[in-house]
Amino acid sequence: MLYKQDKGWSVVASHVPIFDLAYADGRHDGQAYIGTLADRFGQVNGTANMVRERFTVSGGNRTVSKAHVRLKRISGSGNLLVRLEAGSGTVLGQATVPSSSIAVGATPPGNLQGDTWAHVTFPSPIVLTNGQPYALRLSTDASTTYTVVPIQQGTSKGLQSRVFADGDGQRTTDGGANWANLYPYDSVDLQFWLD
């Protein structure tokens, strides 16, 4: 992404422009995310407040051994627990991220600075079956708070380039008895990836 100031153009390495390039043959290139929804952040705190990306696998079976998610620590020193679950809630793999490796920042939406990519390796590879639902769930202890800011898909606004269209970022405030999408009006995703 380039940004023009009085002295000319400069590269802004920490940003990716929102653009959807349509080719004459009907293909699209670019990325179809509009941006972050800081006022729709999810809070991770204790056994009641958790966040997850619920998704259905498409394009064939996938084997994963690592998960990566972007978030920030607001307070406390409890580790982040990252669980990969089957649609039924059965734990397929889990690992922790030490709190010391996640930056401390201010609560959104007033401040988006300080988000950190947290990385975990599961104890053994996990096969995700095509067509089946799964969830990547985040939790911590009651004395610690993390926040996760979702990114909004732009397909409902006409963007046709790549997005992760197989899932939605969700939150619970009752320990997982009920889950709701972080943004009820359009599709959003946690900033995450599996490999």
C-alpha positions in Angstrom: 0.0 0.0 0.0 1.3 3.5 -0.9 0.4 6.7 1.0 1.0 10.2 -0.5 2.4 12.9 1.8 3.8 16.3 0.9 7.1 14.7 0.1 5.7 12.1 -2.2 4.6 8.5 -2.1 5.8 6.1 0.6 5.1 2.4 1.3 3.0 1.6 4.3 4.2 -1.9 5.0 1.7 -2.6 7.8 -1.4 -2.2 5.7 -3.0 -4.0 2.8 -5.3 -2.0 0.5 -8.9 -3.1 0.0 -9.2 -3.8 -3.7 -11.0 -6.1 -6.0 -9.5 -6.4 -9.5 -11.9 -8.0 -12.0 -10.3 -9.6 -15.1 -12.0 -9.8 -18.5 -12.4 -13.6 -18.1 -14.5 -13.1 -14.9 -11.8 -14.0 -12.4 -11.0 -11.7 -9.5 -7.8 -10.9 -7.7 -7.2 -8.9 -4.5 -8.7 -9.3 -1.1 -12.3 -8.8 -0.2 -12.1 -7.8 3.4 -13.3 -4.3 4.2 -11.4 -3.8 7.4 -11.5 -4.3 11.1 -14.6 -3.8 13.3 -13.0 -2.5 16.4 -16.3 -1.8 18.1 -17.3 -5.5 17.7 -14.3 -7.0 19.5 -14.6 -10.2 21.4 -13.5 -10.5 25.0 -11.6 -13.5 26.4 -11.9 -13.7 30.2 -12.5 -16.6 32.5 -14.9 -19.5 31.8 -17.8 -17.3 30.7 -16.3 -15.0 28.0 -14.7 -16.8 25.1 -14.2 -16.2 21.4 -14.0 -18.7 18.5 -14.0 -19.0 14.7 -16.6 -21.6 13.7 -16.0 -23.0 10.3 -16.8 -25.8 7.9 -14.0 -27.4 6.0 -14.3 -27.2 2.2 -12.0 -28.3 -0.7 -11.1 -31.7 0.7 -9.7 -33.0 4.0 -7.0 -30.9 5.7 -4.3 -31.8 8.1 -3.3 -29.1 10.5 -0.7 -29.0 13.3 -0.5 -25.2 14.1 -2.9 -22.3 14.8 -2.2 -18.6 14.7 -4.5 -15.8 15.9 -4.1 -12.1 16.3 -5.2 -10.5 19.6 -3.9 -8.4 22.5 -3.8 -8.7 26.3 -5.6 -6.1 28.2 -4.7 -7.2 31.8 -3.5 -10.1 33.8 -0.9 -12.8 33.3 -2.9 -15.9 32.5 -1.9 -17.9 29.5 -4.1 -18.1 26.4 -5.6 -21.5 25.8 -6.1 -22.3 22.1 -8.4 -25.3 21.3 -9.4 -26.9 18.1 -12.7 -28.5 18.5 -15.0 -30.7 16.4 -18.5 -29.3 15.8 -19.8 -31.3 18.7 -17.3 -29.6 21.1 -15.0 -32.5 21.4 -11.4 -31.2 21.8 -9.2 -32.4 19.0 -6.1 -30.5 20.1 -5.1 -27.7 22.4 -2.0 -25.7 23.4 -1.2 -22.6 25.4 0.5 -19.3 24.6 2.4 -17.7 27.4 0.9 -14.3 28.3 4.4 -12.8 28.2 4.5 -13.3 24.4 1.3 -11.3 23.8 1.5 -7.5 23.9 -0.5 -5.5 26.5 -2.7 -2.8 25.0 -5.8 -0.7 25.6 -9.3 -2.0 25.1 -10.8 -1.4 21.6 -12.4 0.4 19.9 -10.4 3.4 21.1 -7.0 1.8 20.4 -6.1 -0.8 17.9 -2.4 -0.8 18.5 -0.6 -3.6 20.2 -2.2 -6.6 18.6 0.1 -9.6 18.5 0.2 -12.8 16.4 0.0 -15.7 18.9 1.2 -19.1 17.6 0.6 -22.6 18.9 1.6 -26.1 17.8 -0.8 -28.9 18.7 0.6 -32.1 20.3 -0.1 -34.1 17.2 -1.4 -33.4 13.6 -5.2 -33.1 13.3 -7.2 -34.2 10.3 -10.1 -31.9 9.5 -12.7 -33.7 7.4 -14.3 -32.1 4.3 -17.8 -30.8 5.0 -17.6 -31.1 8.8 -17.8 -28.2 11.2 -15.0 -27.2 13.6 -14.1 -24.3 15.9 -10.9 -22.6 17.0 -11.7 -21.5 20.5 -9.8 -19.1 22.8 -10.0 -19.0 26.6 -8.0 -17.9 29.6 -8.3 -17.6 33.4 -10.7 -15.2 35.3 -7.9 -12.8 36.2 -6.8 -12.2 32.6 -8.5 -10.4 29.7 -7.6 -10.6 26.0 -9.5 -8.9 23.1 -9.9 -10.1 19.5 -10.9 -7.7 16.8 -12.6 -9.3 13.8 -12.3 -8.4 10.1 -15.4 -7.8 8.0 -15.9 -9.6 4.7 -16.8 -7.4 1.8 -18.7 -9.9 -0.4 -22.0 -8.4 0.7 -20.7 -5.1 -0.6 -19.9 -6.5 -4.0 -16.2 -7.5 -3.5 -15.6 -10.8 -5.2 -11.9 -11.5 -4.4 -10.7 -14.0 -1.9 -12.1 -14.2 1.7 -12.4 -17.1 4.1 -16.1 -17.7 3.4 -16.4 -20.9 5.4 -16.7 -19.5 8.9 -17.7 -16.7 11.3 -16.1 -15.1 14.3 -18.3 -15.7 17.4 -18.4 -14.9 21.1 -20.0 -16.3 24.2 -20.7 -14.7 27.6 -22.2 -17.8 29.2 -19.4 -20.3 29.0 -20.3 -21.6 25.6 -24.0 -22.4 26.2 -24.8 -19.8 23.6 -22.7 -18.4 20.8 -23.4 -15.3 18.7 -21.6 -13.8 15.7 -19.4 -10.9 16.6 -21.2 -8.8 14.0 -24.8 -9.9 13.4 -25.3 -7.9 10.1 -22.5 -9.4 8.0 -19.8 -12.1 7.9 -16.7 -11.4 10.0 -13.7 -13.6 10.8 -11.1 -13.7 13.5 -7.7 -12.8 12.2 -6.3 -16.4 12.2 -4.9 -19.1 10.1 -4.2 -22.9 10.5 -1.4 -24.8 9.0 
